[in-house]
Amino acid sequence: MKPYDLEERTFLFAKDCRNYIRSLSKTTSNIEDGKQLIRSSDSVGANYIESNEKLGDKDLVFRLKISRKEAKESKYWLRLLHELNPDQRSASDSLIFEIEELRKILSAIITKTTKQ
């Protein structure tokens, strides 16, 4: 069961990405791709938290769009690591599923906010 609190959910996603990266073999590509995944997965939650401290509706949507962009980037790095580490596919499958869910949630919030 995933938490309803999106701040907590994005935090758990970033933490799970770190744990996933720790489980990978220490190849040059895993290390570099892992660094990118850490940055983008952190930014999903950090920008969502910033959106909650909005300065107005335009700022809210701007921060949410950055968060969604970082979610898309996280999915890219996860897909790459997924393909290059077949022995860890069950872990990457769940992370790819979660980031796609987060992206959809962010998109729904953006859509609802811009239609008001």
N, CA, C and O of each residue as an XYZ file, in Angstrom:
464
protein
N       0.840     -1.186      0.000
C       0.000      0.000      0.000
C       0.885      1.249      0.000
O       1.740      1.414      0.870
N       0.675      2.103     -0.962
C       1.464      3.334     -1.084
C       0.848      4.425     -0.216
O      -0.375      4.496     -0.097
N       1.672      5.277      0.393
C       1.131      6.380      1.200
C       0.386      7.382      0.324
O       0.750      7.606     -0.830
N      -0.663      7.981      0.887
C      -1.405      9.014      0.160
C      -0.657     10.333      0.144
O      -0.854     11.151     -0.755
N       0.195     10.542      1.129
C       0.986     11.758      1.228
C       2.050     11.739      0.129
O       2.986     10.942      0.179
N       1.901     12.612     -0.854
C       2.797     12.603     -2.008
C       4.224     13.014     -1.635
O       5.180     12.568     -2.269
N       4.371     13.848     -0.628
C       5.726     14.186     -0.169
C       6.423     12.932      0.349
O       7.590     12.693      0.039
N       5.715     12.141      1.128
C       6.289     10.906      1.669
C       6.544      9.898      0.543
O       7.572      9.221      0.524
N       5.619      9.811     -0.369
C       5.761      8.848     -1.468
C       6.959      9.173     -2.345
O       7.686      8.268     -2.754
N       7.176     10.444     -2.641
C       8.341     10.816     -3.452
C       9.633     10.610     -2.673
O      10.659     10.261     -3.256
N       9.590     10.824     -1.361
C      10.757     10.559     -0.518
C      11.110      9.075     -0.558
O      12.274      8.712     -0.725
N      10.109      8.227     -0.407
C      10.342      6.771     -0.429
C      10.878      6.320     -1.785
O      11.720      5.426     -1.857
N      10.385      6.944     -2.864
C      10.890      6.608     -4.192
C      12.383      6.927     -4.288
O      13.163      6.102     -4.763
N      12.779      8.110     -3.845
C      14.198      8.496     -3.897
C      15.040      7.538     -3.050
O      16.129      7.135     -3.458
N      14.537      7.183     -1.890
C      15.257      6.247     -1.016
C      15.374      4.872     -1.672
O      16.431      4.244     -1.616
N      14.295      4.408     -2.291
C      14.321      3.103     -2.968
C      15.290      3.108     -4.148
O      15.934      2.096     -4.425
N      15.398      4.234     -4.840
C      16.370      4.341     -5.942
C      17.787      4.196     -5.408
O      18.612      3.520     -6.023
N      18.075      4.810     -4.293
C      19.409      4.689     -3.691
C      19.708      3.234     -3.311
O      20.804      2.728     -3.553
N      18.724      2.580     -2.718
C      18.919      1.171     -2.341
C      19.133      0.299     -3.576
O      19.951     -0.621     -3.564
N      18.393      0.597     -4.636
C      18.556     -0.139     -5.896
C      19.971      0.045     -6.439
O      20.618     -0.924     -6.834
N      20.444      1.276     -6.458
C      21.780      1.565     -6.986
C      22.847      0.828     -6.181
O      23.818      0.323     -6.744
N      22.664      0.769     -4.871
C      23.628      0.049     -4.023
C      23.709     -1.432     -4.377
O      24.747     -2.065     -4.185
N      22.617     -1.979     -4.890
C      22.586     -3.408     -5.208
C      23.259     -3.741     -6.543
O      23.515     -4.910     -6.829
N      23.546     -2.733     -7.354
C      24.120     -2.957     -8.682
C      25.627     -3.180     -8.590
O      26.290     -2.716     -7.662
N      26.145     -3.905     -9.581
C      27.597     -4.075     -9.652
C      28.240     -2.716     -9.925
O      27.618     -1.836    -10.520
N      29.461     -2.557     -9.495
C      30.149     -1.261     -9.569
C      30.880     -1.068    -10.897
O      32.097     -0.885    -10.924
N      30.128     -1.110    -11.997
C      30.720     -0.826    -13.305
C      30.696      0.685    -13.532
O      29.957      1.408    -12.864
N      31.492      1.145    -14.459
C      31.537      2.577    -14.758
C      30.165      3.096    -15.172
O      29.738      4.156    -14.714
N      29.476      2.357    -16.035
C      28.169      2.838    -16.493
C      27.143      2.830    -15.362
O      26.334      3.753    -15.267
N      27.157      1.809    -14.503
C      26.216      1.788    -13.381
C      26.476      2.943    -12.420
O      25.536      3.549    -11.906
N      27.731      3.246    -12.182
C      28.067      4.343    -11.271
C      27.592      5.674    -11.847
O      26.964      6.467    -11.145
N      27.890      5.920    -13.115
C      27.510      7.195    -13.736
C      25.996      7.312    -13.900
O      25.416      8.354    -13.595
N      25.357      6.247    -14.381
C      23.901      6.274    -14.537
C      23.220      6.366    -13.175
O      22.186      7.019    -13.036
N      23.795      5.717    -12.181
C      23.259      5.780    -10.827
C      23.310      7.188    -10.261
O      22.374      7.619     -9.587
N      24.395      7.910    -10.528
C      24.497      9.301    -10.083
C      23.376     10.146    -10.695
O      22.767     10.979    -10.024
N      23.123      9.914    -11.970
C      22.062     10.661    -12.654
C      20.695     10.324    -12.057
O      19.856     11.202    -11.857
N      20.488      9.030    -11.777
C      19.221      8.608    -11.185
C      19.037      9.228     -9.806
O      17.934      9.653     -9.464
N      20.094      9.284     -9.014
C      19.991      9.897     -7.689
C      19.558     11.357     -7.824
O      18.660     11.807     -7.112
N      20.183     12.084     -8.719
C      19.842     13.507     -8.898
C      18.385     13.688     -9.322
O      17.653     14.484     -8.734
N      17.977     12.947    -10.341
C      16.619     13.157    -10.849
C      15.557     12.641     -9.876
O      14.506     13.265     -9.727
N      15.817     11.507     -9.212
C      14.816     10.985     -8.270
C      14.667     11.905     -7.060
O      13.566     12.047     -6.528
N      15.757     12.529     -6.621
C      15.676     13.509     -5.535
C      14.854     14.720     -5.960
O      14.067     15.254     -5.178
N      15.041     15.142     -7.189
C      14.383     16.354     -7.679
C      12.877     16.200     -7.815
O      12.145     17.187     -7.732
N      12.410     14.990     -8.021
C      10.957     14.774     -8.105
C      10.315     15.265     -6.811
O       9.401     16.090     -6.836
N      10.793     14.758     -5.696
C      10.222     15.133     -4.403
C      10.549     16.554     -3.987
O       9.690     17.261     -3.460
N      11.778     16.977     -4.218
C      12.185     18.324     -3.802
C      11.341     19.388     -4.504
O      10.907     20.355     -3.878
N      11.112     19.208     -5.795
C      10.301     20.193     -6.523
C       8.830     20.101     -6.155
O       8.123     21.109     -6.167
N       8.363     18.906     -5.830
C       6.982     18.779     -5.369
C       6.808     19.530     -4.039
O       5.821     20.241     -3.849
N       7.766     19.367     -3.131
C       7.699     20.069     -1.849
C       7.713     21.580     -2.077
O       6.963     22.312     -1.430
N       8.559     22.046     -2.989
C       8.584     23.478     -3.309
C       7.257     23.947     -3.877
O       6.835     25.073     -3.615
N       6.595     23.099     -4.650
C       5.300     23.495     -5.222
C       4.260     23.724     -4.129
O       3.353     24.541     -4.291
N       4.393     23.007     -3.026
C       3.447     23.187     -1.919
C       3.636     24.520     -1.202
O       2.752     24.961     -0.467
N       4.770     25.154     -1.409
C       5.045     26.470     -0.838
C       4.900     27.536     -1.921
O       5.661     28.503     -1.970
N       3.926     27.343     -2.770
C       3.737     28.180     -3.956
C       3.618     29.667     -3.631
O       3.165     30.068     -2.559
N       4.039     30.448     -4.589
C       3.896     31.890     -4.508
C       2.684     32.355     -5.312
O       2.372     33.545     -5.343
N       2.026     31.438     -5.941
C       0.851     31.706     -6.769
C       0.603     30.500     -7.650
O       1.393     29.556     -7.653
N      -0.480     30.525     -8.392
C      -0.815     29.381     -9.239
C       0.221     29.124    -10.326
O       0.503     27.971    -10.650
N       0.788     30.184    -10.892
C       1.810     30.007    -11.927
C       3.039     29.318    -11.355
O       3.623     28.444    -11.996
N       3.430     29.708    -10.154
C       4.581     29.084     -9.495
C       4.286     27.623     -9.183
O       5.142     26.759     -9.373
N       3.078     27.346     -8.707
C       2.670     25.970     -8.410
C       2.807     25.089     -9.645
O       3.427     24.028     -9.587
N       2.238     25.521    -10.747
C       2.280     24.734    -11.983
C       3.716     24.593    -12.480
O       4.109     23.519    -12.937
N       4.495     25.657    -12.395
C       5.894     25.616    -12.816
C       6.662     24.554    -12.039
O       7.368     23.742    -12.636
N       6.532     24.550    -10.718
C       7.237     23.567     -9.871
C       6.742     22.151    -10.139
O       7.535     21.210    -10.171
N       5.448     21.998    -10.328
C       4.898     20.672    -10.629
C       5.422     20.153    -11.967
O       5.705     18.963    -12.111
N       5.548     21.042    -12.933
C       6.073     20.629    -14.237
C       7.537     20.227    -14.142
O       7.966     19.293    -14.820
N       8.305     20.913    -13.316
C       9.695     20.505    -13.100
C       9.732     19.128    -12.450
O      10.523     18.272    -12.846
N       8.888     18.916    -11.466
C       8.829     17.626    -10.792
C       8.473     16.516    -11.786
O       9.068     15.439    -11.763
N       7.500     16.789    -12.655
C       7.116     15.804    -13.668
C       8.255     15.555    -14.658
O       8.484     14.418    -15.072
N       8.961     16.610    -15.032
C      10.106     16.466    -15.936
C      11.172     15.573    -15.301
O      11.744     14.713    -15.971
N      11.435     15.773    -14.031
C      12.414     14.949    -13.322
C      11.938     13.506    -13.193
O      12.750     12.580    -13.189
N      10.643     13.315    -13.089
C      10.092     11.950    -13.068
C      10.364     11.252    -14.400
O      10.741     10.081    -14.435
N      10.168     11.982    -15.486
C      10.452     11.407    -16.811
C      11.930     11.074    -16.951
O      12.289     10.037    -17.510
N      12.785     11.952    -16.445
C      14.214     11.688    -16.511
C      14.588     10.474    -15.649
O      15.406      9.648    -16.055
N      13.993     10.374    -14.477
C      14.248      9.209    -13.618
C      13.866      7.921    -14.330
O      14.575      6.918    -14.248
N      12.748      7.960    -15.021
C      12.318      6.770    -15.755
C      13.336      6.401    -16.829
O      13.603      5.219    -17.049
N      13.898      7.390    -17.491
C      14.916      7.135    -18.509
C      16.111      6.393    -17.908
O      16.537      5.367    -18.437
N      16.651      6.915    -16.798
C      17.819      6.288    -16.180
C      17.476      4.898    -15.645
O      18.295      3.982    -15.716
N      16.278      4.748    -15.117
C      15.861      3.421    -14.646
C      15.763      2.425    -15.798
O      16.183      1.276    -15.663
N      15.216      2.853    -16.914
C      15.116      1.961    -18.073
C      16.491      1.532    -18.554
O      16.702      0.368    -18.895
N      17.421      2.469    -18.582
C      18.778      2.160    -19.015
C      19.428      1.158    -18.060
O      20.000      0.159    -18.498
N      19.340      1.424    -16.771
C      19.898      0.498    -15.784
C      19.193     -0.854    -15.828
O      19.818     -1.897    -15.637
N      17.896     -0.825    -16.078
C      17.105     -2.053    -16.196
C      17.644     -2.944    -17.318
O      17.802     -4.152    -17.141
N      17.918     -2.345    -18.452
C      18.404     -3.103    -19.607
C      19.817     -3.646    -19.395
O      20.156     -4.725    -19.881
N      20.621     -2.902    -18.679
C      22.025     -3.283    -18.504
C      22.270     -4.186    -17.290
O      23.378     -4.689    -17.102
N      21.248     -4.387    -16.478
C      21.385     -5.201    -15.261
C      20.233     -6.197    -15.165
O      19.365     -6.063    -14.302
N      20.223     -7.196    -16.051
C      19.083     -8.123    -16.079
C      18.879     -8.900    -14.779
O      17.771     -9.359    -14.503
N      19.929     -9.049    -13.985
C      19.804     -9.770    -12.722
C      19.042     -8.961    -11.663
O      18.651     -9.513    -10.634
N      18.831     -7.683    -11.898
C      18.130     -6.814    -10.946
C      16.787     -6.310    -11.491
O      16.272     -5.289    -11.035
N      16.236     -7.017    -12.448
C      15.033     -6.512    -13.125
C      13.795     -6.428    -12.236
O      12.957     -5.550    -12.445
N      13.658     -7.299    -11.267
C      12.458     -7.200    -10.422
C      12.479     -5.890     -9.631
O      11.440     -5.254     -9.453
N      13.654     -5.490     -9.160
C      13.766     -4.218     -8.426
C      13.511     -3.040     -9.360
O      12.782     -2.114     -9.004
N      14.100     -3.066    -10.538
C      13.904     -1.937    -11.454
C      12.478     -1.899    -11.996
O      11.951     -0.817    -12.250
N      11.846     -3.053    -12.176
C      10.448     -3.068    -12.629
C       9.553     -2.301    -11.658
O       8.716     -1.501    -12.077
N       9.730     -2.546    -10.365
C       8.871     -1.871     -9.383
C       9.154     -0.371     -9.339
O       8.234      0.424     -9.144
N      10.411      0.025     -9.516
C      10.744      1.450     -9.538
C      10.200      2.133    -10.789
O       9.717      3.263    -10.718
N      10.274      1.464    -11.917
C       9.725      2.027    -13.162
C       8.215      2.186    -13.038
O       7.656      3.194    -13.470
N       7.563      1.199    -12.454
C       6.111      1.288    -12.248
C       5.782      2.473    -11.337
O       4.872      3.251    -11.624
N       6.529      2.604    -10.237
C       6.261      3.685     -9.278
C       6.485      5.059     -9.888
O       5.679      5.962     -9.662
N       7.552      5.247    -10.652
C       7.798      6.574    -11.211
C       6.757      6.914    -12.272
O       6.410      8.082    -12.449
N       6.267      5.923    -12.965
C       5.196      6.190    -13.936
C       3.907      6.588    -13.202
O       3.176      7.465    -13.663
N       3.636      5.955    -12.078
C       2.478      6.341    -11.264
C       2.630      7.771    -10.750
O       1.683      8.555    -10.804
N       3.807      8.107    -10.257
C       4.053      9.465     -9.779
C       3.909     10.481    -10.907
O       3.348     11.558    -10.708
N       4.410     10.144    -12.080
C       4.278     11.051    -13.232
C       2.808     11.294    -13.561
O       2.410     12.425    -13.839
N       2.009     10.238    -13.529
C       0.576     10.378    -13.815
C      -0.122     11.236    -12.769
O      -0.978     12.054    -13.104
N       0.236     11.053    -11.518
C      -0.351     11.863    -10.441
C       0.005     13.331    -10.639
O      -0.861     14.200    -10.541
N       1.272     13.608    -10.914
C       1.701     14.986    -11.147
C       0.981     15.596    -12.347
O       0.569     16.756    -12.305
N       0.832     14.821    -13.408
C       0.122     15.308    -14.596
C      -1.330     15.637    -14.266
O      -1.864     16.642    -14.735
N      -1.968     14.791    -13.459
C      -3.359     15.037    -13.080
C      -3.483     16.314    -12.245
O      -4.428     17.082    -12.426
N      -2.545     16.542    -11.342
C      -2.572     17.764    -10.530
C      -2.382     18.985    -11.420
O      -3.073     19.990    -11.255
N      -1.448     18.901    -12.364
C      -1.206     20.013    -13.287
C      -2.458     20.314    -14.097
O      -2.865     21.469    -14.223
N      -3.064     19.270    -14.645
C      -4.270     19.441    -15.452
C      -5.394     20.069    -14.641
O      -6.054     20.999    -15.104
N      -5.611     19.567    -13.443
C      -6.676     20.091    -12.591
C      -6.412     21.549    -12.208
O      -7.337     22.361    -12.191
N      -5.182     21.877    -11.906
C      -4.814     23.225    -11.498
C      -4.964     24.215    -12.648
O      -5.430     25.335    -12.437
N      -4.582     23.825    -13.849
C      -4.649     24.758    -14.991
C      -6.058     24.929    -15.514
O      -6.322     25.893    -16.234
N      -6.983     24.025    -15.180
C      -8.377     24.156    -15.630
C      -9.219     25.017    -14.703
O     -10.364     25.335    -15.023
N      -8.666     25.397    -13.560
C      -9.448     26.201    -12.600
C      -9.529     27.634    -13.014
O     -10.147     28.443    -12.322
